[in-house]
Amino acid sequence: MTRDAFWQIIEGCRPSNGDLTEHIDAIRQTLSAMPVPEIVSFQRQLDEVMGESYNADLWMVMYIIEGGCGDDAFDYYRGWLILQGPKTFGVVVNDPERLVDFLEDGGVGCAEDFLGVALVAHKQKTGDSNLPYHEPLEPELKGELLDEAGKRKRFPKLFERFWDRS
């Protein structure tokens, strides 16, 4: 599966009402109708895109907006970001402060179930709960996570808007 095909699935499965659960379910249904190698390839593409978004500035922006952000939450937020499509993903990865332009109800969305969609599709198709794929090691975080003072200095407008709210 090419990167373009990956993004076509993301975009083509988007429901008109924007419901995240329906979006993930439509992706799962689409994948479960594909041959197993394509399901595996989708997971590889997802892992690569997740790796591209594994950067400290994006983590810190999410941390400021959400009032904190642990490892798992950062994964779920990036899953949500991927589901926004290639254009939004590219904008935010290249300029993490732009995340505020795409917030849902004042916060970042969470798409934990999306990260396992290929495994669920594979199990639905084959009955086997082991995807024939070895996930890559998590890439090294690009950039440096800063302490509170450093975040405040790097992202003063975000800090004022989200962190200092009462």
C-alpha positions in Angstrom: 0.0 0.0 0.0 1.3 3.4 -0.9 1.2 6.4 1.3 -1.4 7.9 -1.1 -3.6 4.8 -0.8 -3.3 5.0 3.0 -4.6 8.6 3.0 -7.3 7.7 0.5 -8.7 5.2 3.0 -8.6 7.8 5.8 -10.3 10.3 3.6 -12.7 7.9 1.8 -14.0 6.5 5.1 -14.8 9.9 6.7 -18.5 10.1 7.6 -20.4 13.2 6.6 -21.3 13.9 10.2 -17.6 13.8 11.3 -18.2 11.2 14.0 -14.9 9.7 15.1 -16.3 6.3 16.1 -18.0 5.9 12.7 -14.8 7.0 10.9 -12.8 4.3 12.7 -15.4 1.7 12.1 -15.6 2.5 8.4 -11.8 2.2 8.2 -12.0 -1.2 9.9 -14.7 -2.4 7.6 -12.7 -1.2 4.5 -9.6 -2.9 5.8 -11.3 -6.2 6.7 -12.5 -6.5 3.0 -8.9 -6.2 1.8 -6.3 -9.0 1.4 -4.2 -9.6 4.5 -1.0 -8.1 3.0 -2.9 -4.8 2.4 -4.1 -4.8 6.0 -0.5 -5.3 7.1 0.7 -2.6 4.8 -1.9 -0.2 6.2 -0.4 -0.8 9.6 3.1 -0.1 8.3 2.0 3.2 6.8 0.2 4.1 10.1 3.4 3.4 12.0 5.4 5.5 9.6 3.0 8.4 9.9 2.9 8.1 13.6 6.7 8.3 13.6 6.7 11.4 11.5 4.6 13.1 14.1 6.8 12.0 17.0 8.3 15.4 17.8 8.7 17.4 21.0 7.1 20.6 19.8 3.9 18.8 19.0 4.0 17.0 22.3 4.5 20.2 24.2 1.7 22.0 22.3 -0.7 19.1 23.1 0.5 19.2 26.7 -0.3 22.9 27.0 -3.7 22.6 25.3 -4.8 19.6 27.4 -3.1 20.6 30.7 -0.8 17.5 30.5 0.1 14.8 28.1 1.5 11.4 28.9 3.0 8.8 26.5 -0.2 7.0 25.7 -2.3 10.2 25.4 0.3 11.6 22.9 -0.2 8.4 20.8 -4.0 8.8 20.9 -3.9 12.5 20.1 -1.6 11.8 17.1 -4.1 9.1 16.0 -6.8 11.7 16.0 -4.5 14.1 14.1 -4.0 11.4 11.4 -7.7 11.0 11.1 -8.0 14.7 10.2 -6.4 13.8 6.9 -3.1 14.5 5.1 -3.5 18.2 4.7 -4.3 19.0 8.4 -1.7 16.4 9.5 1.0 18.1 7.3 0.1 21.6 8.5 0.3 20.6 12.2 3.4 18.4 12.0 5.2 21.3 10.2 3.9 24.0 12.6 2.5 22.4 15.8 1.1 25.6 17.1 -1.4 25.4 14.2 -3.1 22.6 16.1 -5.3 25.2 17.7 -6.9 25.8 14.3 -8.3 22.3 14.3 -9.5 21.7 17.9 -12.7 19.9 18.7 -14.8 21.4 21.4 -11.8 23.3 22.8 -9.5 20.3 23.0 -7.6 17.7 21.0 -9.5 14.6 20.0 -8.5 11.2 21.1 -8.4 8.2 18.8 -7.1 5.2 20.8 -9.2 2.7 18.8 -7.8 3.9 15.5 -4.3 2.7 16.4 -5.4 -0.9 16.6 -7.8 -0.8 13.6 -5.6 -3.0 11.3 -5.3 -5.6 14.0 -9.1 -5.7 14.6 -9.7 -5.9 10.8 -7.2 -8.7 10.5 -8.8 -10.6 13.4 -12.2 -10.1 11.8 -11.0 -11.4 8.5 -8.9 -14.3 9.7 -9.9 -15.1 13.3 -6.2 -14.6 14.2 -5.5 -12.0 16.8 -1.8 -11.7 15.8 -1.1 -9.4 12.9 1.7 -10.9 10.9 3.9 -7.8 11.4 6.5 -6.7 13.8 6.1 -3.1 14.8 9.2 -1.0 14.5 10.9 0.3 17.5 9.5 3.7 18.5 11.6 6.3 16.8 13.7 8.8 18.8 11.7 11.9 19.8 12.7 14.7 17.5 13.5 17.8 19.5 13.7 18.4 23.2 10.9 18.5 25.7 11.1 21.6 27.9 10.1 22.3 31.5 7.2 24.6 32.2 9.3 27.7 32.0 10.7 26.6 28.6 7.3 25.8 27.3 6.0 29.2 28.4 8.9 30.9 26.6 8.6 28.8 23.4 4.8 29.0 23.2 3.7 32.2 25.0 0.3 32.7 23.3 -0.7 29.1 23.7 0.4 29.1 27.3 -1.6 32.2 28.0 -4.7 30.9 26.2 -4.7 27.4 27.6 -2.4 26.9 30.5 -3.2 30.0 32.5 -7.0 29.5 32.3 -8.8 29.4 35.6 
